[in-house]
Amino acid sequence: MAAVVKIFLRDVAEPQFGFNLMQQLRISAGTLYPLLTKLRRAGWLAAETEDIDPKIAGRPARRYYTLTPGGAVAAVRALQQSQALYEVPRSARRVGRPGLARGTT
């Protein structure tokens, strides 16, 4: 989910559509659309179907997703909290692995 949110945060005014997201993230529709649904239900995303004639365009109408203002704030906070959870404390940042002499495997 973090990867999806990061794409939206690159440019909060830039609408995204499913196929483009699937290509960028290299994930399937079965993975992407449940995430988009969760984000919409949480109020993080708004969705709008483009107003085109599929026969003239030669393709189905796309559904565009954008971050809501509240969703953008919530997404930044969630990513910051997630990053803090996985941050390695300074005391644990040592070169090499404890208990192994250099040159051994």
GROMACS elastic network, one bead per residue, 0.5 to 0.9 nm:
[ bonds ]
;  ai    aj funct       b0    kb
    1     4     6  0.51845   500
    1     5     6  0.62985   500
    1     6     6  0.86567   500
    1    32     6  0.87279   500
    1    35     6  0.65251   500
    1    36     6  0.88168   500
    1    39     6  0.89170   500
    2     5     6  0.51125   500
    2     6     6  0.60851   500
    2     7     6  0.87966   500
    2    75     6  0.84746   500
    2    78     6  0.86363   500
    2    79     6  0.69181   500
    2    82     6  0.88917   500
    3     6     6  0.51170   500
    3     7     6  0.65544   500
    3    25     6  0.74048   500
    4     7     6  0.54353   500
    4     8     6  0.68162   500
    4     9     6  0.89778   500
    4    21     6  0.76279   500
    4    25     6  0.75787   500
    4    32     6  0.82694   500
    4    35     6  0.81618   500
    4    36     6  0.84304   500
    5     8     6  0.52052   500
    5     9     6  0.62642   500
    5    10     6  0.89117   500
    5    39     6  0.89436   500
    5    67     6  0.86699   500
    5    72     6  0.87253   500
    5    75     6  0.66461   500
    5    76     6  0.87608   500
    5    79     6  0.86397   500
    6    10     6  0.63721   500
    6    75     6  0.83175   500
    6    76     6  0.87982   500
    6    79     6  0.85554   500
    7    10     6  0.54062   500
    7    11     6  0.77461   500
    7    12     6  0.88264   500
    7    16     6  0.86080   500
    7    21     6  0.81082   500
    7    24     6  0.86620   500
    7    25     6  0.89960   500
    8    11     6  0.61405   500
    8    12     6  0.56852   500
    8    13     6  0.84342   500
    8    14     6  0.74394   500
    8    15     6  0.79401   500
    8    16     6  0.74248   500
    8    65     6  0.87518   500
    8    66     6  0.70570   500
    8    67     6  0.65101   500
    8    72     6  0.83504   500
    9    12     6  0.52265   500
    9    13     6  0.88580   500
    9    67     6  0.78926   500
    9    72     6  0.69986   500
    9    75     6  0.80411   500
    9    76     6  0.80453   500
   10    14     6  0.83721   500
   11    14     6  0.53940   500
   11    15     6  0.86022   500
   12    15     6  0.77556   500
   12    66     6  0.69122   500
   12    67     6  0.60362   500
   12    68     6  0.83267   500
   12    69     6  0.85658   500
   12    72     6  0.72959   500
   13    66     6  0.69585   500
   13    67     6  0.76851   500
   14    65     6  0.87417   500
   14    66     6  0.68438   500
   14    67     6  0.87799   500
   15    47     6  0.89625   500
   15    64     6  0.56163   500
   15    65     6  0.53860   500
   15    67     6  0.81495   500
   16    19     6  0.88144   500
   16    20     6  0.70056   500
   16    21     6  0.68805   500
   16    63     6  0.82819   500
   16    64     6  0.53236   500
   16    65     6  0.51750   500
   16    66     6  0.64898   500
   17    20     6  0.56492   500
   17    21     6  0.63030   500
   17    22     6  0.88232   500
   17    62     6  0.65024   500
   17    63     6  0.58111   500
   17    65     6  0.60933   500
   17    66     6  0.89989   500
   18    21     6  0.50699   500
   18    22     6  0.61156   500
   18    23     6  0.86667   500
   18    29     6  0.77337   500
   18    32     6  0.75392   500
   18    33     6  0.75655   500
   18    36     6  0.87844   500
   18    62     6  0.79684   500
   18    63     6  0.72567   500
   18    64     6  0.75766   500
   18    65     6  0.82094   500
   19    22     6  0.50588   500
   19    23     6  0.62999   500
   19    24     6  0.87207   500
   19    29     6  0.79834   500
   19    62     6  0.88526   500
   20    23     6  0.51631   500
   20    24     6  0.62331   500
   20    25     6  0.86243   500
   21    24     6  0.51166   500
   21    25     6  0.60156   500
   21    26     6  0.80214   500
   21    27     6  0.82430   500
   21    32     6  0.79129   500
   22    25     6  0.52995   500
   22    26     6  0.53912   500
   22    27     6  0.51201   500
   22    28     6  0.61228   500
   22    29     6  0.67965   500
   22    31     6  0.88906   500
   22    32     6  0.68384   500
   23    26     6  0.50162   500
   23    27     6  0.70833   500
   23    28     6  0.87083   500
   24    27     6  0.81741   500
   25    28     6  0.88379   500
   27    30     6  0.82083   500
   27    31     6  0.63681   500
   27    32     6  0.66970   500
   28    31     6  0.52800   500
   28    32     6  0.62144   500
   28    33     6  0.86153   500
   29    32     6  0.50013   500
   29    33     6  0.57450   500
   29    34     6  0.84091   500
   30    33     6  0.60892   500
   30    34     6  0.69216   500
   31    34     6  0.61933   500
   31    35     6  0.68800   500
   32    35     6  0.53114   500
   32    36     6  0.63144   500
   32    37     6  0.87443   500
   33    37     6  0.60624   500
   33    38     6  0.85752   500
   34    37     6  0.50058   500
   34    38     6  0.62204   500
   34    39     6  0.86674   500
   35    38     6  0.51085   500
   35    39     6  0.62168   500
   35    40     6  0.85982   500
   36    39     6  0.50764   500
   36    40     6  0.60968   500
   36    41     6  0.85871   500
   36    45     6  0.76602   500
   36    65     6  0.83927   500
   37    40     6  0.50708   500
   37    41     6  0.61228   500
   37    42     6  0.85420   500
   37    45     6  0.86835   500
   38    41     6  0.51487   500
   38    42     6  0.61386   500
   38    43     6  0.86766   500
   38    44     6  0.87498   500
   39    42     6  0.50802   500
   39    43     6  0.63489   500
   39    44     6  0.52319   500
   39    45     6  0.57240   500
   39    46     6  0.88246   500
   39    71     6  0.83856   500
   40    43     6  0.50611   500
   40    44     6  0.56346   500
   40    46     6  0.61981   500
   40    47     6  0.77038   500
   40    65     6  0.88724   500
   41    44     6  0.75643   500
   41    45     6  0.79832   500
   42    45     6  0.77964   500
   42    71     6  0.82218   500
   43    46     6  0.73346   500
   43    67     6  0.87100   500
   43    68     6  0.71537   500
   43    70     6  0.75301   500
   43    71     6  0.62897   500
   44    66     6  0.84279   500
   44    67     6  0.57312   500
   44    68     6  0.54731   500
   44    69     6  0.78826   500
   44    70     6  0.64951   500
   44    72     6  0.68735   500
   44    73     6  0.88898   500
   44    74     6  0.74428   500
   44    75     6  0.76289   500
   45    65     6  0.62547   500
   45    66     6  0.54720   500
   45    68     6  0.53702   500
   45    69     6  0.89662   500
   45    71     6  0.64019   500
   45    72     6  0.87151   500
   46    64     6  0.82470   500
   46    65     6  0.55991   500
   46    66     6  0.53910   500
   46    67     6  0.62736   500
   46    68     6  0.61347   500
   47    63     6  0.64944   500
   47    64     6  0.55329   500
   47    66     6  0.65444   500
   47    67     6  0.89620   500
   48    62     6  0.84088   500
   48    63     6  0.55173   500
   48    64     6  0.52704   500
   48    65     6  0.65762   500
   48    66     6  0.86320   500
   49    52     6  0.89091   500
   49    61     6  0.65378   500
   49    62     6  0.57291   500
   49    64     6  0.60218   500
   49    65     6  0.88123   500
   50    61     6  0.57059   500
   50    62     6  0.56597   500
   50    63     6  0.62249   500
   50    64     6  0.70625   500
   51    61     6  0.69849   500
   51    62     6  0.86310   500
   52    55     6  0.87029   500
   52    56     6  0.78728   500
   52    57     6  0.69556   500
   52    60     6  0.83416   500
   52    61     6  0.61022   500
   52    62     6  0.87837   500
   53    56     6  0.54062   500
   53    57     6  0.61069   500
   53    58     6  0.83244   500
   53    59     6  0.85793   500
   53    60     6  0.81198   500
   53    61     6  0.75030   500
   54    58     6  0.55350   500
   54    59     6  0.51597   500
   54    61     6  0.60911   500
   55    58     6  0.51452   500
   55    59     6  0.69816   500
   55    60     6  0.81482   500
   56    59     6  0.80872   500
   57    60     6  0.77047   500
   57    61     6  0.83770   500
   59    62     6  0.85530   500
   67    70     6  0.79800   500
   67    71     6  0.56061   500
   67    72     6  0.57970   500
   67    75     6  0.89906   500
   68    72     6  0.61232   500
   68    73     6  0.87308   500
   69    72     6  0.52380   500
   69    73     6  0.65999   500
   69    74     6  0.87656   500
   70    73     6  0.52205   500
   70    74     6  0.61051   500
   70    75     6  0.84494   500
   71    75     6  0.58189   500
   71    76     6  0.85086   500
   72    75     6  0.50862   500
   72    76     6  0.62561   500
   72    77     6  0.86623   500
   73    76     6  0.53497   500
   73    77     6  0.63179   500
   73    78     6  0.86570   500
   74    77     6  0.51364   500
   74    78     6  0.60245   500
   74    79     6  0.85659   500
   75    78     6  0.50861   500
   75    79     6  0.61064   500
   75    80     6  0.85345   500
   76    79     6  0.52335   500
   76    80     6  0.61697   500
   76    81     6  0.86487   500
   77    80     6  0.51001   500
   77    81     6  0.61416   500
   77    82     6  0.85220   500
   78    81     6  0.51128   500
   78    82     6  0.60360   500
   78    83     6  0.85234   500
   79    83     6  0.60526   500
   79    84     6  0.85534   500
   80    83     6  0.51192   500
   80    84     6  0.62006   500
   80    85     6  0.87542   500
   81    84     6  0.50856   500
   81    85     6  0.63514   500
   82    85     6  0.52005   500
   82    86     6  0.67235   500
   82    87     6  0.88182   500
   83    86     6  0.54117   500
   83    87     6  0.60982   500
   84    87     6  0.51453   500
   84    88     6  0.86380   500
   85    88     6  0.85929   500
   88    91     6  0.83106   500
   88    92     6  0.65675   500
   88    93     6  0.69640   500
   89    92     6  0.54481   500
   89    93     6  0.67923   500
   90    93     6  0.52275   500
   90    94     6  0.84144   500
   91    94     6  0.76122   500
   94    97     6  0.74451   500
   94    98     6  0.83683   500
   95    98     6  0.88149   500
   96   100     6  0.79523   500
   96   101     6  0.89349   500
   96   102     6  0.80431   500
   97   100     6  0.61170   500
   97   101     6  0.85972   500
   98   101     6  0.83312   500
  100   103     6  0.84664   500
  100   104     6  0.66526   500
  100   105     6  0.76412   500
  101   104     6  0.58687   500
  101   105     6  0.85362   500
  102   105     6  0.83628   500
